[in-house]
Amino acid sequence: MAETNRELADFLRRARAQVDPSRAGLPPDSRVRRVPGLRREEVALLAGVSTDYYTRLEQGRRITPSPAVVEALGRALDLDEAGRAHLQDLFGLTAPSARGSRRPPAVQRLRPGLHQLIDALDGEPALVLGRRTDILAANRMARALFADFERKPRPERNYARWMFLDEAARDLFTDWEEQARTAVESLRLEVGRDPHDRATTELIAELRERSADFDRWWEQHRVHQRTHGSKRLRHPLVGDLTVAYETLTLPGDPDTTLFVYTCEAGSPSRRALDLLAGWTLAGPPAQTGPQEQRPGRP
């Protein structure tokens, strides 16, 4: 069975188990439920397909349903937007341009203008993430708030890897579990888009081997698209603060995302971030070693 079919079978089974039968709009049923979620025949009923057809889908058989059937399955399984997009990816229904049918270069590089853009966001932390959450660029405030990614060896400039394998990240986030789970779910979404990307496969294998938390959450097969949110931190220099973030996918480059972090004006978090901004200006500038380049630049 192809890897994408195994992924599809696993996703359907786990999504079905997470649906609350009492909220699914099913006819009354007095049978005792021995497993959580919906039965296969109930998903089939809600999606308007036969139980045999749905069973073969959940077994990972080589079937390509119509977009209408995939949409109906998404509704039956109560999937959110990210879940429905992931389901389309696993069925191979996403447009080739969105799936990246042309193999991307091994190393992502940013235009100089993007480095200038995040540096111009002085006072606000900003990161640029690429495929598999590789950190392509970070301005001075992001380096001061999170970690000095530019001083790390290039293979370690990865957000998910930092989150799970660096103890400093666990100490920094007071909501570490929530942030770490989101990183796992974002990687799951990316694997659905390009299941054969070797670097992503190697990263996931390493994280599953070295982190029990990552391995457990990976097995749950949940997906998430980060568009906005917040993070709670306990910074060693300025104490507790909460930052909100918004994401922007760069036009013409769907594999690159800009993250900008802000705080509410006049709030204790804003004062803490301003204090950190002043400290970074007063401190010595970050030095780049003779053999090291800024991430994302040739």
LUMRO-809481 format. One line per field, with one value per atom (N, C-alpha, C): residue number from 0; atom name; chain; x negated, y negated, z. Coordinates in steps of 0.1 Angstrom, whole numbers, m for minus. Atoms other than C-alpha are relative to their C-alpha. Layout:
N
num <- [NUM|...]
atomo <- [CA|...]
cadena <- [A|...]
xx <- [X|...]
yy <- [Y|...]
zz <- [Z|...]
***
This chain:
298
num <- [0|0|0|1|1|1|2|2|2|3|3|3|4|4|4|5|5|5|6|6|6|7|7|7|8|8|8|9|9|9|10|10|10|11|11|11|12|12|12|13|13|13|14|14|14|15|15|15|16|16|16|17|17|17|18|18|18|19|19|19|20|20|20|21|21|21|22|22|22|23|23|23|24|24|24|25|25|25|26|26|26|27|27|27|28|28|28|29|29|29|30|30|30|31|31|31|32|32|32|33|33|33|34|34|34|35|35|35|36|36|36|37|37|37|38|38|38|39|39|39|40|40|40|41|41|41|42|42|42|43|43|43|44|44|44|45|45|45|46|46|46|47|47|47|48|48|48|49|49|49|50|50|50|51|51|51|52|52|52|53|53|53|54|54|54|55|55|55|56|56|56|57|57|57|58|58|58|59|59|59|60|60|60|61|61|61|62|62|62|63|63|63|64|64|64|65|65|65|66|66|66|67|67|67|68|68|68|69|69|69|70|70|70|71|71|71|72|72|72|73|73|73|74|74|74|75|75|75|76|76|76|77|77|77|78|78|78|79|79|79|80|80|80|81|81|81|82|82|82|83|83|83|84|84|84|85|85|85|86|86|86|87|87|87|88|88|88|89|89|89|90|90|90|91|91|91|92|92|92|93|93|93|94|94|94|95|95|95|96|96|96|97|97|97|98|98|98|99|99|99|100|100|100|101|101|101|102|102|102|103|103|103|104|104|104|105|105|105|106|106|106|107|107|107|108|108|108|109|109|109|110|110|110|111|111|111|112|112|112|113|113|113|114|114|114|115|115|115|116|116|116|117|117|117|118|118|118|119|119|119|120|120|120|121|121|121|122|122|122|123|123|123|124|124|124|125|125|125|126|126|126|127|127|127|128|128|128|129|129|129|130|130|130|131|131|131|132|132|132|133|133|133|134|134|134|135|135|135|136|136|136|137|137|137|138|138|138|139|139|139|140|140|140|141|141|141|142|142|142|143|143|143|144|144|144|145|145|145|146|146|146|147|147|147|148|148|148|149|149|149|150|150|150|151|151|151|152|152|152|153|153|153|154|154|154|155|155|155|156|156|156|157|157|157|158|158|158|159|159|159|160|160|160|161|161|161|162|162|162|163|163|163|164|164|164|165|165|165|166|166|166|167|167|167|168|168|168|169|169|169|170|170|170|171|171|171|172|172|172|173|173|173|174|174|174|175|175|175|176|176|176|177|177|177|178|178|178|179|179|179|180|180|180|181|181|181|182|182|182|183|183|183|184|184|184|185|185|185|186|186|186|187|187|187|188|188|188|189|189|189|190|190|190|191|191|191|192|192|192|193|193|193|194|194|194|195|195|195|196|196|196|197|197|197|198|198|198|199|199|199|200|200|200|201|201|201|202|202|202|203|203|203|204|204|204|205|205|205|206|206|206|207|207|207|208|208|208|209|209|209|210|210|210|211|211|211|212|212|212|213|213|213|214|214|214|215|215|215|216|216|216|217|217|217|218|218|218|219|219|219|220|220|220|221|221|221|222|222|222|223|223|223|224|224|224|225|225|225|226|226|226|227|227|227|228|228|228|229|229|229|230|230|230|231|231|231|232|232|232|233|233|233|234|234|234|235|235|235|236|236|236|237|237|237|238|238|238|239|239|239|240|240|240|241|241|241|242|242|242|243|243|243|244|244|244|245|245|245|246|246|246|247|247|247|248|248|248|249|249|249|250|250|250|251|251|251|252|252|252|253|253|253|254|254|254|255|255|255|256|256|256|257|257|257|258|258|258|259|259|259|260|260|260|261|261|261|262|262|262|263|263|263|264|264|264|265|265|265|266|266|266|267|267|267|268|268|268|269|269|269|270|270|270|271|271|271|272|272|272|273|273|273|274|274|274|275|275|275|276|276|276|277|277|277|278|278|278|279|279|279|280|280|280|281|281|281|282|282|282|283|283|283|284|284|284|285|285|285|286|286|286|287|287|287|288|288|288|289|289|289|290|290|290|291|291|291|292|292|292|293|293|293|294|294|294|295|295|295|296|296|296|297|297|297]
atomo <- [N|CA|C|N|CA|C|N|CA|C|N|CA|C|N|CA|C|N|CA|C|N|CA|C|N|CA|C|N|CA|C|N|CA|C|N|CA|C|N|CA|C|N|CA|C|N|CA|C|N|CA|C|N|CA|C|N|CA|C|N|CA|C|N|CA|C|N|CA|C|N|CA|C|N|CA|C|N|CA|C|N|CA|C|N|CA|C|N|CA|C|N|CA|C|N|CA|C|N|CA|C|N|CA|C|N|CA|C|N|CA|C|N|CA|C|N|CA|C|N|CA|C|N|CA|C|N|CA|C|N|CA|C|N|CA|C|N|CA|C|N|CA|C|N|CA|C|N|CA|C|N|CA|C|N|CA|C|N|CA|C|N|CA|C|N|CA|C|N|CA|C|N|CA|C|N|CA|C|N|CA|C|N|CA|C|N|CA|C|N|CA|C|N|CA|C|N|CA|C|N|CA|C|N|CA|C|N|CA|C|N|CA|C|N|CA|C|N|CA|C|N|CA|C|N|CA|C|N|CA|C|N|CA|C|N|CA|C|N|CA|C|N|CA|C|N|CA|C|N|CA|C|N|CA|C|N|CA|C|N|CA|C|N|CA|C|N|CA|C|N|CA|C|N|CA|C|N|CA|C|N|CA|C|N|CA|C|N|CA|C|N|CA|C|N|CA|C|N|CA|C|N|CA|C|N|CA|C|N|CA|C|N|CA|C|N|CA|C|N|CA|C|N|CA|C|N|CA|C|N|CA|C|N|CA|C|N|CA|C|N|CA|C|N|CA|C|N|CA|C|N|CA|C|N|CA|C|N|CA|C|N|CA|C|N|CA|C|N|CA|C|N|CA|C|N|CA|C|N|CA|C|N|CA|C|N|CA|C|N|CA|C|N|CA|C|N|CA|C|N|CA|C|N|CA|C|N|CA|C|N|CA|C|N|CA|C|N|CA|C|N|CA|C|N|CA|C|N|CA|C|N|CA|C|N|CA|C|N|CA|C|N|CA|C|N|CA|C|N|CA|C|N|CA|C|N|CA|C|N|CA|C|N|CA|C|N|CA|C|N|CA|C|N|CA|C|N|CA|C|N|CA|C|N|CA|C|N|CA|C|N|CA|C|N|CA|C|N|CA|C|N|CA|C|N|CA|C|N|CA|C|N|CA|C|N|CA|C|N|CA|C|N|CA|C|N|CA|C|N|CA|C|N|CA|C|N|CA|C|N|CA|C|N|CA|C|N|CA|C|N|CA|C|N|CA|C|N|CA|C|N|CA|C|N|CA|C|N|CA|C|N|CA|C|N|CA|C|N|CA|C|N|CA|C|N|CA|C|N|CA|C|N|CA|C|N|CA|C|N|CA|C|N|CA|C|N|CA|C|N|CA|C|N|CA|C|N|CA|C|N|CA|C|N|CA|C|N|CA|C|N|CA|C|N|CA|C|N|CA|C|N|CA|C|N|CA|C|N|CA|C|N|CA|C|N|CA|C|N|CA|C|N|CA|C|N|CA|C|N|CA|C|N|CA|C|N|CA|C|N|CA|C|N|CA|C|N|CA|C|N|CA|C|N|CA|C|N|CA|C|N|CA|C|N|CA|C|N|CA|C|N|CA|C|N|CA|C|N|CA|C|N|CA|C|N|CA|C|N|CA|C|N|CA|C|N|CA|C|N|CA|C|N|CA|C|N|CA|C|N|CA|C|N|CA|C|N|CA|C|N|CA|C|N|CA|C|N|CA|C|N|CA|C|N|CA|C|N|CA|C|N|CA|C|N|CA|C|N|CA|C|N|CA|C|N|CA|C|N|CA|C|N|CA|C|N|CA|C|N|CA|C|N|CA|C|N|CA|C|N|CA|C|N|CA|C|N|CA|C|N|CA|C|N|CA|C|N|CA|C|N|CA|C|N|CA|C|N|CA|C|N|CA|C|N|CA|C|N|CA|C|N|CA|C|N|CA|C|N|CA|C|N|CA|C|N|CA|C|N|CA|C|N|CA|C|N|CA|C|N|CA|C|N|CA|C|N|CA|C|N|CA|C|N|CA|C|N|CA|C|N|CA|C|N|CA|C|N|CA|C|N|CA|C|N|CA|C|N|CA|C|N|CA|C|N|CA|C|N|CA|C|N|CA|C|N|CA|C|N|CA|C|N|CA|C|N|CA|C|N|CA|C|N|CA|C|N|CA|C|N|CA|C|N|CA|C|N|CA|C|N|CA|C|N|CA|C|N|CA|C|N|CA|C|N|CA|C|N|CA|C|N|CA|C|N|CA|C|N|CA|C|N|CA|C|N|CA|C|N|CA|C|N|CA|C|N|CA|C|N|CA|C|N|CA|C|N|CA|C|N|CA|C]
cadena <- [A|A|A|A|A|A|A|A|A|A|A|A|A|A|A|A|A|A|A|A|A|A|A|A|A|A|A|A|A|A|A|A|A|A|A|A|A|A|A|A|A|A|A|A|A|A|A|A|A|A|A|A|A|A|A|A|A|A|A|A|A|A|A|A|A|A|A|A|A|A|A|A|A|A|A|A|A|A|A|A|A|A|A|A|A|A|A|A|A|A|A|A|A|A|A|A|A|A|A|A|A|A|A|A|A|A|A|A|A|A|A|A|A|A|A|A|A|A|A|A|A|A|A|A|A|A|A|A|A|A|A|A|A|A|A|A|A|A|A|A|A|A|A|A|A|A|A|A|A|A|A|A|A|A|A|A|A|A|A|A|A|A|A|A|A|A|A|A|A|A|A|A|A|A|A|A|A|A|A|A|A|A|A|A|A|A|A|A|A|A|A|A|A|A|A|A|A|A|A|A|A|A|A|A|A|A|A|A|A|A|A|A|A|A|A|A|A|A|A|A|A|A|A|A|A|A|A|A|A|A|A|A|A|A|A|A|A|A|A|A|A|A|A|A|A|A|A|A|A|A|A|A|A|A|A|A|A|A|A|A|A|A|A|A|A|A|A|A|A|A|A|A|A|A|A|A|A|A|A|A|A|A|A|A|A|A|A|A|A|A|A|A|A|A|A|A|A|A|A|A|A|A|A|A|A|A|A|A|A|A|A|A|A|A|A|A|A|A|A|A|A|A|A|A|A|A|A|A|A|A|A|A|A|A|A|A|A|A|A|A|A|A|A|A|A|A|A|A|A|A|A|A|A|A|A|A|A|A|A|A|A|A|A|A|A|A|A|A|A|A|A|A|A|A|A|A|A|A|A|A|A|A|A|A|A|A|A|A|A|A|A|A|A|A|A|A|A|A|A|A|A|A|A|A|A|A|A|A|A|A|A|A|A|A|A|A|A|A|A|A|A|A|A|A|A|A|A|A|A|A|A|A|A|A|A|A|A|A|A|A|A|A|A|A|A|A|A|A|A|A|A|A|A|A|A|A|A|A|A|A|A|A|A|A|A|A|A|A|A|A|A|A|A|A|A|A|A|A|A|A|A|A|A|A|A|A|A|A|A|A|A|A|A|A|A|A|A|A|A|A|A|A|A|A|A|A|A|A|A|A|A|A|A|A|A|A|A|A|A|A|A|A|A|A|A|A|A|A|A|A|A|A|A|A|A|A|A|A|A|A|A|A|A|A|A|A|A|A|A|A|A|A|A|A|A|A|A|A|A|A|A|A|A|A|A|A|A|A|A|A|A|A|A|A|A|A|A|A|A|A|A|A|A|A|A|A|A|A|A|A|A|A|A|A|A|A|A|A|A|A|A|A|A|A|A|A|A|A|A|A|A|A|A|A|A|A|A|A|A|A|A|A|A|A|A|A|A|A|A|A|A|A|A|A|A|A|A|A|A|A|A|A|A|A|A|A|A|A|A|A|A|A|A|A|A|A|A|A|A|A|A|A|A|A|A|A|A|A|A|A|A|A|A|A|A|A|A|A|A|A|A|A|A|A|A|A|A|A|A|A|A|A|A|A|A|A|A|A|A|A|A|A|A|A|A|A|A|A|A|A|A|A|A|A|A|A|A|A|A|A|A|A|A|A|A|A|A|A|A|A|A|A|A|A|A|A|A|A|A|A|A|A|A|A|A|A|A|A|A|A|A|A|A|A|A|A|A|A|A|A|A|A|A|A|A|A|A|A|A|A|A|A|A|A|A|A|A|A|A|A|A|A|A|A|A|A|A|A|A|A|A|A|A|A|A|A|A|A|A|A|A|A|A|A|A|A|A|A|A|A|A|A|A|A|A|A|A|A|A|A|A|A|A|A|A|A|A|A|A|A|A|A|A|A|A|A|A|A|A|A|A|A|A|A|A|A|A|A|A|A|A|A|A|A|A|A|A|A|A|A|A|A|A|A|A|A|A|A|A|A|A|A|A|A|A|A|A|A|A|A|A|A|A|A|A|A|A|A|A|A|A|A|A|A]
xx <- [m8|0|m9|8|m14|1|1|m25|12|m12|2|13|m12|28|0|1|15|4|m3|17|15|m14|52|8|m7|64|m1|2|49|8|m6|63|16|m15|99|4|m4|99|m1|2|86|10|m10|109|14|m13|139|1|m1|130|2|m1|130|13|m13|165|10|m9|191|13|m13|221|12|m11|245|2|m1|238|m1|1|236|13|m13|273|4|m3|277|14|m13|311|m3|1|317|m5|6|297|m3|2|299|m11|11|269|m11|11|241|m13|12|210|m12|11|179|m13|12|154|5|m4|153|3|m2|166|11|m10|187|m4|2|191|m2|2|181|13|m13|217|6|m6|226|m7|7|199|5|m5|211|14|m14|247|m1|1|237|m6|7|215|8|m8|241|m6|6|220|3|m3|223|m11|9|207|m12|11|186|m9|9|173|m8|8|163|m10|9|148|m13|11|126|m9|8|115|m8|7|106|m11|10|86|m12|11|65|0|0|76|m2|3|67|13|m13|99|m2|1|101|15|m14|135|1|m2|150|m2|1|144|13|m12|181|0|1|176|m10|10|145|5|m7|164|10|m10|192|m7|7|167|m6|5|152|11|m11|186|4|m3|194|m9|10|162|m3|0|167|m14|13|133|0|2|121|m7|6|106|m13|13|71|2|m3|86|5|m6|105|m11|11|74|m9|8|54|6|m7|80|m1|2|79|m14|14|41|m2|2|43|6|m7|67|m6|7|45|9|m9|72|m4|5|52|m6|6|42|m15|15|7|m8|8|m5|m1|m1|6|m8|7|m10|m14|14|m43|m5|3|m44|m14|14|m77|m9|7|m103|m7|6|m115|m15|14|m152|m3|3|m170|m1|2|m178|9|m8|m153|m8|8|m167|10|m9|m150|m6|4|m151|m6|6|m173|11|m11|m141|7|m7|m125|m8|8|m155|1|m1|m152|14|m13|m115|1|m1|m118|m9|9|m147|7|m7|m125|11|m10|m99|m7|8|m121|10|m8|m106|10|m9|m84|m7|6|m97|6|m5|m95|m9|7|m104|5|m4|m103|m3|1|m96|2|m1|m100|6|m5|m93|m4|2|m91|m4|2|m93|m15|14|m129|1|1|m138|m9|7|m149|m6|5|m153|7|m6|m148|m6|5|m151|m6|6|m169|9|m9|m138|5|m3|m129|m11|11|m164|m1|0|m161|11|m11|m127|0|m1|m130|m14|13|m166|m8|9|m196|m2|1|m189|m12|11|m216|m13|12|m242|0|m2|m229|m6|3|m243|12|m11|m222|10|m10|m206|9|m8|m193|9|m9|m176|14|m14|m142|8|m9|m113|4|m5|m99|m12|12|m134|m4|3|m141|10|m11|m107|m1|0|m112|m14|13|m149|m9|8|m161|7|m6|m154|3|m3|m155|13|m14|m123|10|m10|m105|0|1|m117|7|m4|m107|15|m14|m71|8|m9|m46|11|m10|m22|m7|8|m49|8|m7|m26|9|m8|m1|m8|8|m28|m7|7|m46|10|m10|m14|4|m3|m7|m11|11|m41|1|m2|m34|11|m12|0|m3|4|m15|m9|8|m41|8|m9|m13|6|m6|4|m9|10|m28|m3|2|m34|11|m11|0|m2|2|m10|m11|11|m43|m6|4|m47|m13|13|m79|m12|11|m100|m10|9|m131|m4|4|m142|10|m11|m108|1|0|m108|m11|11|m142|2|m3|m132|10|m10|m101|m5|6|m120|m9|9|m146|8|m8|m119|8|m7|m99|m9|10|m131|m4|6|m143|10|m10|m110|12|m12|m83|12|m11|m60|3|m3|m64|5|m4|m60|15|m13|m28|10|m9|m12|0|0|m23|10|m9|m4|15|m14|28|5|m3|27|10|m8|42|m7|6|36|4|m3|35|m7|6|29|m2|2|12|2|m3|27|m1|1|29|1|m1|27|m8|8|8|m10|9|m21|m3|3|m28|m14|14|m64|m4|6|m85|m15|13|m115|m10|10|m148|m4|4|m153|11|m11|m119|12|m11|m97|12|m11|m62|6|m7|m46|8|m7|m21|m1|1|m26|10|m9|0|m8|7|m11|11|m7|3|m10|8|m10|4|m2|m14|m8|7|m21|m4|6|m43|6|m6|m27|m11|9|m43|m9|9|m60|8|m9|m34|m8|8|m62|m7|7|m74|10|m10|m55|m7|5|m62|9|m7|m53|m4|3|m50|7|m4|m46|2|m2|m30|7|m6|m16|10|m10|14|m6|6|5|4|m2|1|1|m1|2|m14|13|m24|m9|8|m35|m7|6|m40|m12|11|m62|m12|11|m82|m7|6|m87|m8|8|m98|m13|12|m122|m10|9|m136|m6|5|m139|m11|10|m159|m13|11|m181|m8|7|m190|m7|7|m199|m12|11|m221|m11|9|m238|m9|8|m265|7|m7|m253|m4|3|m251|m11|11|m283|2|m1|m283|m14|13|m312|m5|5|m335|5|m5|m321|15|m14|m285|7|m8|m259|13|m14|m225|9|m8|m199|8|m8|m183|m8|8|m211|m11|10|m235|m14]
yy <- [12|0|m12|12|m34|m8|7|m57|m10|10|m83|8|m8|m55|4|m3|m45|m13|13|m82|m2|2|m84|9|m9|m53|m4|4|m65|m13|13|m100|2|m3|m87|7|m7|m63|m9|9|m89|m11|11|m116|5|m6|m93|2|m3|m84|m13|12|m121|m7|6|m129|4|m2|m133|5|m5|m110|m8|7|m131|m13|13|m162|2|m3|m144|m1|0|m146|13|m13|m109|4|m5|m91|7|m7|m76|14|m14|m44|5|m5|m23|9|m9|m2|m5|4|m3|m3|3|m20|5|m7|0|m8|8|m25|m15|14|m63|m4|6|m84|7|m5|m73|14|m13|m38|m3|2|m33|m3|1|m29|m14|13|m62|m11|9|m81|1|m3|m65|m7|6|m76|m15|15|m112|m5|5|m114|4|m4|m98|10|m11|m68|13|m13|m31|3|m4|m15|7|m7|7|m9|10|m23|m7|7|m41|9|m9|m10|2|m2|m6|m13|13|m43|1|0|m38|11|m10|m7|m4|5|m28|5|m6|m12|m11|10|m29|m5|6|m49|m15|15|m85|m5|5|m99|m14|14|m130|m10|11|m164|m1|1|m163|10|m10|m131|m3|5|m144|m11|11|m175|6|m6|m153|7|m7|m132|m10|10|m164|m5|4|m174|11|m11|m140|2|m2|m139|m13|13|m175|m6|5|m186|m15|15|m222|m2|3|m240|7|m6|m226|15|m15|m190|3|m3|m193|m2|1|m206|12|m12|m177|12|m11|m153|m1|2|m167|3|m3|m165|16|m14|m128|7|m6|m120|m5|5|m139|m9|8|m164|m15|14|m196|m3|4|m216|2|m3|m207|m12|12|m243|m1|2|m243|12|m12|m208|m1|1|m219|11|m12|m194|m2|2|m210|1|m2|m198|m13|13|m228|2|m2|m235|5|m7|m217|m11|10|m250|m12|12|m279|m12|12|m313|m12|11|m346|m12|12|m378|m10|9|m405|m10|9|m427|6|m6|m402|m1|3|m405|m14|14|m442|m3|2|m440|4|m4|m421|m8|8|m442|m14|13|m473|1|m1|m459|m1|2|m473|m1|0|m466|11|m12|m437|12|m12|m402|5|m5|m387|12|m12|m353|3|m6|m338|15|m15|m301|5|m6|m279|14|m14|m242|6|m8|m218|m9|9|m249|m4|6|m258|m15|14|m292|m6|6|m312|m14|13|m346|m3|5|m362|m14|13|m399|0|1|m411|3|m2|m411|15|m15|m375|8|m7|m364|m3|3|m382|6|m5|m369|15|m14|m333|7|m6|m322|m6|6|m334|11|m10|m311|m1|2|m326|6|m5|m313|16|m15|m277|5|m6|m253|0|0|m254|11|m10|m220|m2|2|m232|m12|12|m263|5|m5|m246|m1|4|m257|13|m12|m222|7|m6|m208|m7|8|m237|2|m1|m233|13|m13|m196|4|m5|m191|m10|10|m223|m3|2|m225|m14|15|m263|m3|2|m262|4|m4|m242|m10|10|m267|m13|13|m297|m1|0|m288|5|m5|m286|9|m9|m270|9|m7|m248|12|m11|m218|m4|5|m238|m4|5|m254|12|m12|m220|8|m8|m202|m7|7|m230|2|m2|m225|14|m14|m187|0|0|m194|m7|7|m219|9|m9|m193|10|m10|m168|m5|6|m192|m1|1|m197|13|m13|m160|4|m3|m156|m7|7|m182|6|m6|m166|12|m11|m131|6|m6|m123|m9|8|m152|6|m8|m135|m8|7|m163|0|0|m164|14|m14|m126|2|m2|m127|m8|8|m155|7|m7|m136|13|m12|m104|m3|4|m122|m4|5|m139|12|m11|m107|9|m8|m89|m6|7|m116|m6|7|m130|9|m8|m108|m9|8|m138|m2|1|m143|12|m13|m106|2|m2|m105|m9|10|m136|3|m3|m125|11|m11|m93|m4|4|m112|m6|4|m125|m12|12|m159|m10|10|m188|m14|13|m225|m10|10|m256|m12|12|m284|m13|13|m317|m12|10|m336|7|m6|m330|m8|7|m338|10|m8|m325|m6|5|m328|4|m3|m331|m5|5|m335|m2|3|m353|m2|1|m351|m15|14|m389|m9|10|m406|7|m6|m380|5|m5|m369|m10|8|m382|9|m7|m372|m7|6|m379|6|m5|m376|0|0|m366|1|m1|m370|6|m6|m350|m6|5|m362|10|m9|m337|m9|10|m355|4|m3|m359|6|m7|m336|10|m9|m315|6|m6|m294|8|m7|m276|m9|9|m307|m8|7|m323|m10|11|m356|1|0|m355|m13|13|m389|1|m1|m391|m14|13|m420|2|1|m430|m11|11|m451|m12|13|m488|m2|3|m498|12|m12|m462|3|m4|m447|7|m7|m425|m9|9|m455|m7|6|m471|9|m10|m439|1|m1|m437|m13|13|m474|0|m1|m467|9|m9|m438|m7|7|m460|m10|9|m486|8|m8|m459|5|m5|m445|m11|12|m480|m3|4|m486|11|m11|m452|1|m1|m442|7|m6|m433|14|m14|m397|1|m2|m385|12|m11|m362|6|m6|m337|m1|2|m338|11|m10|m305|1|m1|m313|m11|10|m332|m1|1|m345|11|m11|m318|m5|4|m319|m8|8|m339|9|m8|m325|m2]
zz <- [0|0|0|1|m9|13|m13|20|1|m1|11|4|m4|14|14|m14|48|8|m6|58|0|1|45|9|m9|63|15|m14|96|3|m2|92|1|m1|85|13|m12|114|12|m12|139|0|1|126|4|m3|129|15|m14|165|8|m8|175|m2|2|163|12|m11|191|m7|6|180|3|m5|200|m8|8|178|m15|15|144|m7|7|136|m5|3|135|5|m6|140|13|m13|174|m1|1|181|14|m13|212|2|m1|205|9|m9|230|m9|8|216|8|m6|223|m3|3|207|m1|1|207|m14|13|179|m8|9|149|m5|7|134|m15|14|98|m8|8|86|3|m3|104|m9|9|85|m14|13|53|m2|0|61|m1|0|68|m13|12|37|m13|12|14|m9|8|3|7|m6|9|11|m11|40|m6|7|17|m6|6|m2|10|m10|29|7|m6|44|m8|9|14|0|m1|17|13|m12|53|1|1|44|m9|8|22|m14|14|m11|m10|10|m43|m7|5|m49|0|1|m60|m1|0|m49|m7|6|m65|10|m10|m49|8|m7|m39|12|m10|m20|11|m10|m3|9|m8|8|9|m8|21|12|m11|41|10|m10|56|9|m9|68|9|m8|81|12|m11|101|8|m7|113|0|1|100|m2|2|102|m13|14|72|m2|1|79|m3|2|82|m14|14|49|m10|10|31|1|m1|45|m7|6|34|m16|15|m2|m4|3|m1|m1|m1|9|m11|12|m19|m13|13|m44|m8|7|m52|0|0|m45|m13|13|m75|m1|1|m88|5|m4|m83|15|m15|m46|6|m6|m40|m3|3|m54|m8|9|m83|m5|4|m94|12|m12|m70|4|m4|m49|2|m2|m45|14|m12|m17|12|m10|1|m4|3|4|3|m2|0|m1|0|7|m8|6|m13|10|m9|3|6|m5|5|12|m11|29|13|m12|53|4|m3|50|7|m6|58|14|m14|90|9|m8|101|2|m1|95|11|m11|120|13|m13|148|12|m12|182|0|1|170|m5|5|168|m13|13|133|m4|5|119|m14|13|84|0|0|83|m14|13|53|2|m1|46|13|m12|75|12|m11|99|1|0|89|2|m3|103|m10|11|72|4|m5|90|13|m13|124|2|m3|133|14|m13|164|12|m11|185|1|m1|176|6|m5|184|16|m14|218|7|m7|226|0|0|215|1|m1|207|m11|11|186|m10|9|158|m10|9|137|5|m6|161|0|1|157|m13|13|131|m9|9|100|2|m1|105|13|m13|140|m1|2|126|m5|4|126|13|m11|148|8|m6|155|8|m6|163|13|m12|187|11|m9|203|8|m6|211|6|m4|215|8|m7|232|13|m13|269|3|m1|267|m5|5|247|10|m10|273|12|m11|300|m4|5|278|0|3|270|13|m11|300|m6|7|274|m10|9|260|m7|5|255|m12|11|234|m12|11|213|m7|6|208|m8|7|198|m14|13|172|m10|10|157|m6|6|153|m10|9|137|m12|12|113|m9|8|102|m6|6|97|m12|11|74|m12|11|54|m6|5|51|m10|9|34|m13|13|8|m8|7|0|8|m8|15|m3|4|m4|2|m3|8|10|m8|21|13|m12|45|11|m9|61|7|m5|65|10|m9|81|13|m12|105|9|m8|116|7|m6|121|12|m11|143|12|m11|164|7|m6|169|8|m7|180|13|m11|204|9|m9|218|1|m3|234|m2|2|233|m15|14|196|m6|5|189|4|m4|209|m7|7|193|m15|15|158|m3|1|163|0|0|169|m13|14|133|0|1|139|m8|9|116|4|m4|122|m10|8|100|9|m9|120|m9|6|109|10|m11|142|13|m13|179|10|m10|210|7|m7|230|14|m14|268|3|m2|278|14|m12|309|m3|5|296|11|m11|317|3|m2|313|4|m2|313|7|m7|330|m9|7|320|m10|10|288|m9|10|262|m13|13|225|m9|10|198|m13|13|163|m11|12|128|m11|10|98|m14|14|62|m9|11|33|m11|10|8|m14|14|m27|m9|9|m52|7|m7|m25|12|m11|m5|10|m9|12|10|m8|30|8|m8|59|10|m9|78|13|m13|116|6|m7|133|14|m14|171|6|m6|189|14|m13|223|0|m2|233|5|m5|237|14|m14|273|10|m8|286|7|m6|310|m10|10|281|m10|9|259|7|m7|286|1|0|289|m13|14|251|m3|3|250|9|m8|279|m7|7|259|m12|12|228|4|m4|248|4|m4|262|m12|12|228|m7|6|215|8|m8|245|0|0|243|m12|12|219|m12|11|184|m2|3|174|m10|9|157|m8|9|127|m2|2|126|m14|14|96|m9|9|83|m1|m1|89|m7|7|69|6|m5|77|m7|6|72|m12|12|38|m10|10|21|m6|6|m4|7]
***
